[in-house]
Amino acid sequence: MKFFDEARIEVIAGDGGDGSAHFRREKFVPRGGPDGGDGGRGGSILAVADSNLNTLIDYRYTRIFRAKHGEPGRGRDCNGRGADDVILRVPVGTVIRDADTGETIADLAAAGAQALLAKGGKGGLGNLNFKSSTNRAPRQFTPGEAGERKNLEMELRVLADVGLAGMPNAGKSTFVRAVSAARPKVADYPFTTLNPSLGVVRVDMNRSFVIADIPGLIEGAAEGAGLGHQFLRHLQRTKLILHLVDFAPFDEGADPVRDAKAIARELKKYDPGLYARPRWLVLNKADLLEPAERDKRAKAFVKKLGWKGPWFTVSAINGEGTRELCFAIMEFLEGARAP
């Protein structure tokens, strides 16, 4: 199934039913009086987060969702029937905004979370409600209220504890395959990953975390270069970002330090809050270097980059260093979860 993480829809709630202006008319009941009932409420439209869904493809082609109107009131003090609500099931992690105002209506970050998208109109009042000692035969009634109508934007942000950022071919997909059971596509050309993928990393029997692999960034992504910024939203729920760098490139003209700084700039352009999130440096493809050369080059790289945070040297292709990194990540996440 193709991955869709954006959708634009229109929701139209049902109108309330009109109240009834009815009078009792029975053979042996003179001056029976008013008995018009109220109208039923219109159906509302709600969104519910469903953990069994992982894409917004259901809303890619069906764009308009309508709820039914409430029934009008009837005589004999019978109220109209209210319409059923329409429930839209969306993946956990979906953010819903009003497309016209930009206001965030809901952030469904937990399974079962529910949000009202468009409220159905109230039913009108029947003439029975206007009966009084001075108004014995009221002919007043009120029409039902109109239901809400909105244009909405839906955006899926995958739920992951750790996100990977880096240039194309930095080894992000290989790293995910090395530490989890996920099997994202791996190839020897750039932009192999076209859609985000998730993997569960099990450190031991009862300790695990979720890692997200997103398509690679390049310098100028803010201006639409490469795949642009369209997938960076999937890092916004993560607690930690791993910045993967290929510090042993085959191209002699490549500059890993320049590339690492470019990724940091793109994160800052997209969202300063994302840039300020805890970020660890992971120097990948260490298997291509001899141990002495590897340590020397890694230290020189960190010094030239001016990196002050934690950094690790790994080889995703053979798993070297990944176990230690996963344990360090688990300890960091457990510390972040602690009250």
C-alpha positions in Angstrom: 0.0 0.0 0.0 1.3 3.4 -0.9 2.1 5.7 2.0 0.0 8.9 2.3 0.7 11.3 5.2 -1.4 14.3 4.0 -5.0 14.7 3.0 -7.5 17.6 2.6 -11.2 16.9 3.2 -14.5 18.7 3.7 -16.8 17.7 6.5 -20.5 18.7 6.6 -22.5 18.1 9.8 -26.2 17.5 9.6 -28.8 20.2 10.2 -31.2 19.9 13.1 -34.8 19.0 12.3 -37.5 21.7 12.4 -39.9 21.9 15.4 -43.6 21.1 14.7 -46.5 23.5 15.1 -49.2 20.8 15.6 -52.5 20.7 17.6 -54.5 17.8 19.0 -57.5 17.0 16.9 -59.5 14.3 18.6 -63.3 13.9 18.3 -64.1 14.0 22.0 -61.3 16.4 23.1 -62.4 19.9 22.4 -59.7 22.6 22.4 -57.0 19.9 22.6 -54.1 22.3 22.5 -50.6 22.2 21.1 -48.7 18.9 20.9 -45.9 19.6 18.4 -42.6 17.9 19.2 -39.0 19.1 18.8 -36.8 18.4 15.9 -34.0 15.8 16.1 -30.3 16.9 16.2 -28.2 16.7 13.1 -25.4 14.2 12.9 -21.9 15.3 14.0 -18.6 14.2 12.4 -15.9 12.9 14.7 -12.4 11.6 14.2 -11.0 8.6 16.2 -7.4 7.4 16.3 -7.1 3.8 15.2 -3.9 1.8 15.9 -4.7 -0.6 13.1 -4.2 2.2 10.5 -0.9 3.6 9.3 -1.7 5.8 6.4 -4.3 8.4 5.3 -4.9 6.8 2.0 -8.7 6.4 2.8 -9.0 10.2 2.6 -6.9 10.6 -0.6 -9.8 10.1 -3.0 -12.9 10.4 -0.8 -12.8 14.1 0.0 -16.3 15.0 1.3 -18.0 13.5 4.3 -21.6 14.4 5.2 -23.8 13.5 8.2 -27.6 13.2 7.9 -30.1 15.8 9.0 -32.2 15.3 12.1 -35.9 14.5 11.5 -38.6 17.1 12.0 -40.8 17.0 15.1 -44.3 15.5 14.9 -47.6 15.8 16.5 -48.7 13.9 19.7 -45.6 15.3 21.4 -43.3 13.2 19.3 -39.7 14.5 18.9 -37.9 13.9 15.6 -35.2 11.3 15.5 -31.6 12.5 15.8 -29.2 11.5 13.1 -26.2 9.1 13.7 -22.8 10.6 14.0 -20.2 9.9 11.3 -16.9 8.6 12.6 -13.7 9.0 10.6 -11.0 6.6 11.6 -7.4 7.9 11.3 -4.0 6.6 12.2 -2.6 7.4 15.6 -0.5 10.5 15.4 -2.8 12.4 13.0 -3.0 16.2 13.4 -6.1 17.9 12.1 -6.3 21.6 11.3 -8.9 24.0 9.9 -7.7 24.7 6.4 -9.2 28.2 6.4 -7.9 29.5 9.7 -4.9 27.3 10.3 -6.2 26.5 13.8 -5.3 23.0 15.1 -8.5 21.2 15.9 -7.0 17.9 17.2 -3.8 16.1 17.8 -4.7 12.4 18.0 -1.5 11.1 19.6 -3.0 8.1 21.5 -5.0 5.1 20.3 -8.7 5.7 20.9 -8.3 9.5 21.2 -11.4 11.2 19.8 -12.1 14.7 18.5 -15.2 16.6 17.3 -14.6 17.9 13.8 -18.0 19.3 12.9 -21.0 19.7 15.3 -24.5 18.8 14.1 -27.2 21.4 14.4 -29.6 21.4 17.3 -33.2 20.5 16.6 -35.9 23.2 16.6 -38.5 23.6 19.3 -42.1 22.5 18.7 -45.1 24.7 19.6 -45.6 22.7 22.8 -42.7 24.6 24.3 -44.4 27.9 23.8 -47.7 27.0 25.6 -48.5 29.2 28.6 -51.5 30.5 30.6 -51.8 33.4 28.2 -50.9 31.7 25.0 -53.1 28.6 24.8 -52.8 28.0 21.1 -49.2 28.9 20.1 -48.3 28.7 16.5 -44.6 29.4 17.1 -41.9 26.9 16.4 -38.3 27.2 15.6 -36.3 25.8 12.7 -33.4 23.5 13.3 -29.9 24.9 13.4 -27.5 24.4 10.5 -24.7 21.9 11.1 -21.0 23.1 10.9 -19.2 22.9 7.6 -15.4 22.9 7.5 -12.4 22.4 5.2 -9.8 20.4 7.0 -6.2 19.4 6.5 -5.0 16.1 7.9 -1.3 15.4 8.6 0.1 12.2 9.9 3.2 12.4 12.1 4.4 8.9 12.9 5.0 8.0 16.5 8.6 7.1 17.2 11.0 7.6 20.1 14.1 8.0 17.9 14.4 9.5 14.5 17.2 9.3 11.9 18.4 12.3 9.9 21.2 12.5 7.4 22.2 12.8 3.8 21.1 10.2 1.2 23.2 7.0 1.4 24.4 7.8 4.9 23.2 4.3 5.8 20.0 5.1 7.7 18.0 2.2 6.2 20.9 -0.2 6.8 21.1 1.0 10.4 17.3 0.3 10.9 17.7 -3.2 9.4 20.7 -3.8 11.8 18.9 -2.9 15.0 15.3 -4.0 14.3 13.2 -6.4 12.3 12.1 -3.7 9.9 13.3 -4.2 6.3 13.4 -0.9 4.5 14.8 -0.9 1.0 18.6 -0.7 0.7 20.5 0.1 -2.5 23.6 1.8 -3.7 22.0 4.9 -5.1 20.6 8.1 -3.4 17.0 8.5 -2.2 16.4 4.8 -1.9 14.0 5.6 1.0 10.9 7.4 -0.4 8.6 6.9 2.5 9.1 6.8 6.3 9.5 3.4 7.9 9.4 2.3 11.5 11.2 -0.4 13.4 11.0 -1.7 16.9 14.4 -2.0 18.7 14.3 -4.6 21.5 17.2 -4.0 23.8 16.1 -6.9 26.0 13.0 -8.9 27.0 11.0 -6.0 28.4 12.8 -2.9 27.1 12.3 -1.5 23.6 11.9 1.7 21.6 10.6 2.7 18.2 12.9 4.2 15.6 11.9 6.1 12.4 13.8 6.2 9.2 12.8 9.1 6.9 14.0 10.0 3.4 17.4 11.6 3.2 17.9 15.4 3.2 20.2 17.4 1.1 21.3 21.0 1.2 18.6 23.3 -0.1 15.7 21.0 1.0 14.0 24.1 2.4 13.7 25.4 -1.2 12.4 22.0 -2.4 15.7 20.3 -3.4 15.6 16.5 -3.3 12.4 15.4 -1.5 12.3 18.7 0.3 11.0 19.0 3.9 7.8 17.0 3.4 8.8 14.1 5.7 10.5 16.1 8.5 7.2 16.3 10.3 7.8 12.7 11.3 10.7 13.7 13.5 8.6 16.1 15.5 7.3 13.6 18.0 10.7 11.9 18.6 12.6 12.4 21.9 16.0 11.9 20.3 17.4 12.5 16.8 20.3 10.4 15.5 22.3 12.3 12.9 23.9 9.7 10.7 27.0 10.7 8.8 29.0 8.7 6.2 32.5 9.7 7.4 34.3 7.3 5.0 32.8 8.4 1.6 34.2 6.8 -1.6 34.1 10.2 -3.3 37.4 12.0 -2.5 35.7 15.3 -3.2 33.0 14.7 -0.6 33.1 16.8 2.6 31.3 15.0 5.5 31.7 18.0 7.8 30.1 20.3 5.3 27.3 17.8 4.8 26.7 17.4 8.5 26.5 21.2 8.9 24.1 21.4 6.0 21.7 18.9 7.7 21.8 20.9 10.9 20.9 24.1 8.9 18.0 22.3 7.2 16.6 21.2 10.6 16.8 24.7 11.9 15.1 26.2 8.8 12.2 23.7 9.1 11.6 24.1 12.9 13.9 25.7 15.5 12.3 23.4 18.1 13.3 20.4 16.1 16.8 21.7 15.8 17.0 22.2 19.6 15.9 18.6 20.3 18.5 16.3 21.7 20.7 15.1 18.8 23.5 12.5 18.8 26.1 12.2 16.1 26.5 8.7 14.7 29.5 8.1 12.4 28.6 5.3 10.1 30.5 2.9 7.8 33.4 2.5 10.1 34.0 -1.0 8.6 35.6 0.8 5.6 38.5 2.0 7.7 41.3 0.3 9.7 40.8 0.6 13.5 43.7 3.1 13.9 42.6 5.2 11.0 39.0 5.0 12.1 39.7 6.5 15.5 42.0 9.2 14.2 39.5 10.2 11.5 36.5 10.2 13.9 38.2 12.4 16.4 39.3 14.8 13.7 35.8 14.9 12.3 34.2 15.7 15.7 36.8 18.4 16.4 36.4 20.0 13.0 32.6 19.9 13.3 32.8 21.5 16.7 30.4 18.8 18.1 29.8 19.0 21.8 27.2 16.3 22.3 27.4 12.5 22.5 28.9 10.8 19.4 29.3 7.1 18.4 31.2 5.2 15.7 29.3 2.3 14.2 29.1 0.0 11.2 25.5 -0.6 10.3 26.4 -3.2 7.6 27.9 -5.6 10.2 26.3 -4.3 13.4 29.6 -3.2 15.0 28.9 -0.6 17.7 25.1 -0.7 17.2 24.4 -2.7 20.4 26.2 -0.2 22.6 24.4 2.7 20.9 21.0 1.0 21.4 21.7 0.5 25.1 22.7 4.2 25.4 19.5 5.3 23.6 17.4 3.1 25.9 19.0 4.6 29.0 18.4 8.1 27.6 14.7 7.4 26.9 14.2 5.8 30.3 15.7 8.9 31.9 13.4 11.1 29.8 10.3 9.2 30.8 11.1 9.3 34.5 9.0 11.9 36.5 
